[in-house]
Every structure is written in C-alpha cells, then in structure tokens.
Amino acid sequence: MIARYASQQPAAPLRAHLSEARTRSRNARLAKAAPSRLTTSLLLKGLTAVYLLWLIYHRLFNPAWLRALPNGFQELFWLSELAGACTLALVWLALLWLRRTPLTPSEAPPSPAIAPLSIDELYALSPRAFEEYVAQLFRQKGYVVTLRGRSGDHGVDLELMQANGRRAIVQCKRYRSAIGPDVVRELYGTLMHERAARAFLVTTADISDAARRWAQDKPITLIDGRTLSQIARDFAT
C-alpha cells in the first residue's frame, strides 16, 4: 500500500512494489466485499411488506376465522402486531444509523480507475481538485478517505482509515518550489497533535534531500510530483 513507501526509496522499486501491492489489495477487496448491508435492507423491506399486507388483511377485511378465535388468541394476535411494529421500527432506525457510518475498506466497492496526470496537469488543478485527486488514489489502495482540508483542520487535508483501524493523515501541497525540512517538521507536529499512526506529504514539487533526511525513521511518507504521477500511471495500467 502507499503507506509502505519509504521516503528515501528510489522511484523504480517504489513502482514495482506499488504494482504488486495494488494487485494484492484489489483482489483482497473483491474477495472480502460482501453485500451484507444490501442483503439486510432487502430482507427488512420484505418483512415490512409482509407485515403491512397482514395489517391490511386484518384491519380492512376483518376475516371471520380471526373473529371466531377465543378472546385470548385475539389478544395474542394484537400483542404480536404491536411487537412486530416496534421491532420493525427499531431495526429500520438501526439500518438508517448504519447507513450514516462510513464503509470499512472490506465493504467499500473498488474505486474506478483514475486518469493519470503529468506534474504540470496536477499543478493546474485547483487546491480542492488536487486533494480529491489524491483522495481517489488512496481509495484505490483500499483506504476509507475523508476530505477535511478546511479552516481549523490544522493542515490535515485528508484523513485515512485502514482495514485494521489505524488512522493516517495526508497533507497535499500543490507547490512548484522544492519542499524543505520545515514543511516536514510542521507535518510531524500535526501528526503528533492528531495522534495518527502515519502521515503522508503529497506534493507536485520536488522534495529536498534535507527534508528526506529529516523524515527518516519517522512515520512519515513523502511523495513528490514525479512519484505521484507514476503512481497514477501504474493504477491506470
């Protein structure tokens, strides 16, 4: 996965590692993806339809066989209807609440392929479009991605969640000039503040040797413009 890219590794091993990891990740997602929420929704809709049909039959037609039952059985039917209504209402509320929660990586469908862009094309994107582009690349690696990138987010543009529950943050820099160690130090401070497992710095620019040396032995992955463009091309193949 992208998280395994060490900032000091050369580009060729990175591309080879990405191609192999991409295939494993995609196959794992397809193997693990199960339509559990869809199945639950369909089953619940079926039960609700049966319950409503019973109410229509009972309340509108008031069948003679039901009226002929002893009072105790009629009360039992009434209590069963009430319990059924309460149960269906609770299950529907639970399903609606689950729909508001993000999918885990194993539940999320594979993301569509993203068009590879050159460094100049990446730089021509708006800041928000660049963040969305990077977010799509991480989604293709199986992460659940939340776009933040607004005032008060302490320089965090994307928030990532892995299948194992570990959280990472991403800072996107649409720069022309090379990234220096001061930017990496700032990202490290954000990483500590966010208490995330890893931080990514994704940029359209070059990353200086001093910045790469500073990031060594820290849970920070640096992805420069050339590497980012190559990652997108590898995804497209």
Backbone torsions as a table, in degrees:
resi	resn	phi	psi	omega
1	MET	NA	168.5	-176.9
2	ILE	-59.5	-30.0	-177.4
3	ALA	-61.8	-20.9	-176.5
4	ARG	-88.2	-1.3	177.4
5	TYR	-72.2	113.5	175.1
6	ALA	-79.6	137.6	-172.6
7	SER	-64.2	-22.3	-177.1
8	GLN	-94.7	-0.4	-177.0
9	GLN	-74.2	148.8	175.6
10	PRO	-70.8	163.8	-172.1
11	ALA	-68.6	-38.5	-175.9
12	ALA	-62.4	-50.8	175.6
13	PRO	-60.4	-33.1	178.3
14	LEU	-61.8	-44.6	-178.0
15	ARG	-66.5	-40.5	179.4
16	ALA	-64.4	-43.2	179.7
17	HIS	-64.8	-40.2	-179.9
18	LEU	-63.0	-44.0	-178.3
19	SER	-60.8	-44.5	179.4
20	GLU	-67.2	-45.5	-178.7
21	ALA	-66.2	-35.6	179.1
22	ARG	-61.6	-43.4	179.9
23	THR	-63.9	-43.9	179.6
24	ARG	-63.6	-42.5	-177.5
25	SER	-66.3	-42.5	-179.1
26	ARG	-65.5	-43.4	178.6
27	ASN	-63.3	-39.0	179.8
28	ALA	-65.6	-40.2	179.5
29	ARG	-64.2	-42.4	-179.7
30	LEU	-66.2	-36.3	-179.1
31	ALA	-71.7	-36.9	-175.4
32	LYS	-85.7	-24.0	-174.3
33	ALA	-62.1	121.5	179.5
34	ALA	-128.1	136.0	-176.9
35	PRO	-78.9	51.8	-174.6
36	SER	-64.7	-45.0	-178.2
37	ARG	-67.8	-39.0	178.7
38	LEU	-64.4	-43.4	179.5
39	THR	-62.1	-44.0	178.4
40	THR	-61.4	-42.3	-179.9
41	SER	-63.4	-44.1	179.9
42	LEU	-64.7	-41.6	178.6
43	LEU	-62.9	-42.4	-179.6
44	LEU	-65.7	-39.2	177.3
45	LYS	-63.4	-39.5	178.1
46	GLY	-64.2	-44.4	178.8
47	LEU	-64.0	-38.9	179.0
48	THR	-64.5	-40.8	178.7
49	ALA	-63.0	-42.9	178.6
50	VAL	-62.6	-42.9	-179.8
51	TYR	-63.1	-43.2	-179.9
52	LEU	-66.5	-38.6	176.9
53	LEU	-62.6	-39.6	177.6
54	TRP	-63.5	-43.1	179.0
55	LEU	-61.4	-42.9	178.4
56	ILE	-60.8	-45.2	-179.9
57	TYR	-63.4	-42.4	-175.7
58	HIS	-73.4	-50.4	-171.9
59	ARG	-78.5	-37.3	-176.4
60	LEU	-84.3	-43.5	-175.0
61	PHE	-92.9	-22.3	178.3
62	ASN	43.0	68.2	-171.6
63	PRO	-59.8	149.0	-177.1
64	ALA	-65.8	-36.1	-178.1
65	TRP	-64.0	-31.2	178.9
66	LEU	-75.1	-37.6	177.9
67	ARG	-66.4	-26.4	-178.1
68	ALA	-79.0	-10.4	-179.6
69	LEU	-70.7	151.1	175.0
70	PRO	-58.2	157.4	-178.1
71	ASN	-57.6	-35.9	179.7
72	GLY	-61.9	-40.5	178.2
73	PHE	-70.2	-36.0	177.9
74	GLN	-65.1	-38.9	175.9
75	GLU	-65.1	-37.1	177.9
76	LEU	-63.2	-41.1	176.9
77	PHE	-62.9	-41.8	-179.7
78	TRP	-63.6	-43.0	178.0
79	LEU	-65.5	-37.2	178.6
80	SER	-64.4	-40.7	177.6
81	GLU	-62.9	-43.1	179.8
82	LEU	-64.7	-43.1	178.8
83	ALA	-65.0	-38.8	178.1
84	GLY	-63.1	-41.4	179.3
85	ALA	-63.9	-43.0	179.7
86	CYS	-65.3	-41.1	-179.2
87	THR	-64.9	-46.8	179.1
88	LEU	-61.3	-40.3	179.6
89	ALA	-63.2	-42.6	179.8
90	LEU	-66.2	-41.3	-179.4
91	VAL	-67.2	-39.7	176.5
92	TRP	-62.3	-41.6	177.7
93	LEU	-62.3	-41.5	179.0
94	ALA	-64.8	-39.8	179.7
95	LEU	-67.1	-41.2	177.4
96	LEU	-63.4	-36.7	177.6
97	TRP	-67.3	-39.5	178.7
98	LEU	-64.8	-34.2	-179.8
99	ARG	-66.5	-23.3	179.2
100	ARG	-82.8	-13.6	178.9
101	THR	-88.4	144.5	-178.5
102	PRO	-67.9	150.9	175.2
103	LEU	-68.3	145.3	172.3
104	THR	-76.1	160.8	-179.7
105	PRO	-54.6	-34.5	-178.7
106	SER	-73.0	-22.2	179.7
107	GLU	-91.2	-25.8	-174.3
108	ALA	-68.5	135.9	177.4
109	PRO	-69.7	154.4	178.6
110	PRO	-58.8	137.3	179.8
111	SER	-74.3	146.7	176.8
112	PRO	-65.9	154.7	-179.7
113	ALA	-62.4	145.3	-178.6
114	ILE	-109.4	141.2	-177.2
115	ALA	-69.6	130.3	177.5
116	PRO	-70.5	141.1	179.9
117	LEU	-123.9	146.7	174.8
118	SER	-74.5	172.3	179.4
119	ILE	-61.6	-41.8	179.2
120	ASP	-64.5	-39.5	178.7
121	GLU	-67.4	-37.2	176.9
122	LEU	-64.1	-42.6	-179.5
123	TYR	-67.4	-28.0	-179.2
124	ALA	-74.3	-14.4	177.9
125	LEU	-68.2	153.6	171.8
126	SER	-70.1	160.0	179.4
127	PRO	-54.5	-41.9	-179.6
128	ARG	-69.1	-40.0	179.0
129	ALA	-64.9	-36.5	177.8
130	PHE	-65.1	-42.1	177.1
131	GLU	-61.7	-42.2	179.7
132	GLU	-66.4	-35.8	177.7
133	TYR	-64.1	-47.1	178.2
134	VAL	-64.0	-39.3	178.4
135	ALA	-59.9	-39.7	-179.9
136	GLN	-65.7	-36.2	176.9
137	LEU	-63.5	-42.3	178.0
138	PHE	-67.2	-36.0	177.2
139	ARG	-62.4	-36.9	179.0
140	GLN	-66.3	-19.0	175.2
141	LYS	-91.0	5.9	174.6
142	GLY	94.6	4.9	177.3
143	TYR	-78.7	150.1	163.7
144	VAL	-89.5	121.9	-170.8
145	VAL	-114.9	132.8	172.8
146	THR	-117.4	124.7	176.7
147	LEU	-81.4	124.3	176.1
148	ARG	-108.7	-90.8	169.3
149	GLY	50.6	43.0	176.2
150	ARG	-134.2	174.6	-176.5
151	SER	-58.1	134.5	178.2
152	GLY	91.7	2.9	-178.8
153	ASP	-96.8	11.3	171.4
154	HIS	56.8	37.8	175.9
155	GLY	79.9	10.7	177.5
156	VAL	-92.8	116.6	179.7
157	ASP	-92.1	-38.2	179.8
158	LEU	-131.9	147.5	173.6
159	GLU	-120.2	129.3	-176.0
160	LEU	-112.3	147.3	173.9
161	MET	-130.4	126.7	179.1
162	GLN	-90.9	168.1	-179.7
163	ALA	-61.8	-30.2	-179.1
164	ASN	-84.2	5.7	177.6
165	GLY	88.2	-2.4	179.1
166	ARG	-75.8	142.2	-175.9
167	ARG	-109.6	141.8	177.6
168	ALA	-133.9	161.0	178.4
169	ILE	-123.8	155.1	-178.7
170	VAL	-131.3	135.6	172.8
171	GLN	-115.9	123.8	-177.9
172	CYS	-103.6	126.3	-178.1
173	LYS	-123.3	109.4	176.0
174	ARG	-89.7	77.7	-173.7
175	TYR	-113.4	157.1	169.6
176	ARG	-98.5	-42.6	-177.1
177	SER	-79.9	154.9	-175.6
178	ALA	-63.4	146.5	178.5
179	ILE	-80.6	128.2	179.1
180	GLY	-100.7	176.4	-177.4
181	PRO	-65.0	-23.8	179.9
182	ASP	-63.1	-37.1	178.1
183	VAL	-65.9	-40.0	-179.0
184	VAL	-69.1	-38.8	177.1
185	ARG	-62.7	-40.2	178.0
186	GLU	-63.9	-40.2	178.1
187	LEU	-64.9	-37.8	178.6
188	TYR	-63.5	-39.9	176.1
189	GLY	-63.0	-39.4	177.2
190	THR	-64.6	-39.5	178.2
191	LEU	-59.3	-44.5	179.4
192	MET	-65.8	-40.4	-179.6
193	HIS	-65.0	-39.9	-178.1
194	GLU	-79.7	-14.6	-177.8
195	ARG	55.8	41.9	178.3
196	ALA	-91.8	164.1	-178.7
197	ALA	-79.5	-28.7	-176.8
198	ARG	-154.9	155.5	175.7
199	ALA	-126.6	144.0	176.2
200	PHE	-118.6	136.9	170.1
201	LEU	-114.2	114.4	-178.2
202	VAL	-115.0	123.0	-173.9
203	THR	-139.2	158.1	173.1
204	THR	-85.4	-10.8	-174.2
205	ALA	-96.2	-179.7	170.7
206	ASP	-78.9	162.9	176.3
207	ILE	-120.6	124.2	-174.3
208	SER	-67.0	156.8	177.8
209	ASP	-62.0	-35.5	178.9
210	ALA	-63.7	-39.4	178.3
211	ALA	-66.3	-39.8	179.4
212	ARG	-66.9	-39.4	178.3
213	ARG	-64.7	-38.9	-178.6
214	TRP	-66.1	-32.6	-177.2
215	ALA	-80.6	-11.3	-179.4
216	GLN	-59.9	143.4	178.0
217	ASP	63.7	17.5	175.1
218	LYS	-121.5	153.3	-179.2
219	PRO	-76.6	58.4	-178.5
220	ILE	-129.0	131.6	175.5
221	THR	-111.5	127.2	-179.4
222	LEU	-106.8	124.6	-179.9
223	ILE	-123.6	111.0	-178.8
224	ASP	-85.2	-179.7	-175.1
225	GLY	-62.0	-44.0	-178.9
226	ARG	-63.9	-43.1	179.3
227	THR	-65.6	-41.4	179.2
228	LEU	-61.5	-44.7	179.3
229	SER	-63.3	-38.3	179.7
230	GLN	-69.0	-38.2	177.2
231	ILE	-58.8	-45.1	179.8
232	ALA	-63.6	-38.9	178.4
233	ARG	-66.1	-38.8	178.5
234	ASP	-65.5	-36.2	177.0
235	PHE	-64.9	-34.5	-174.8
236	ALA	-75.8	-16.5	-177.4
237	THR	-88.5	NA	NA
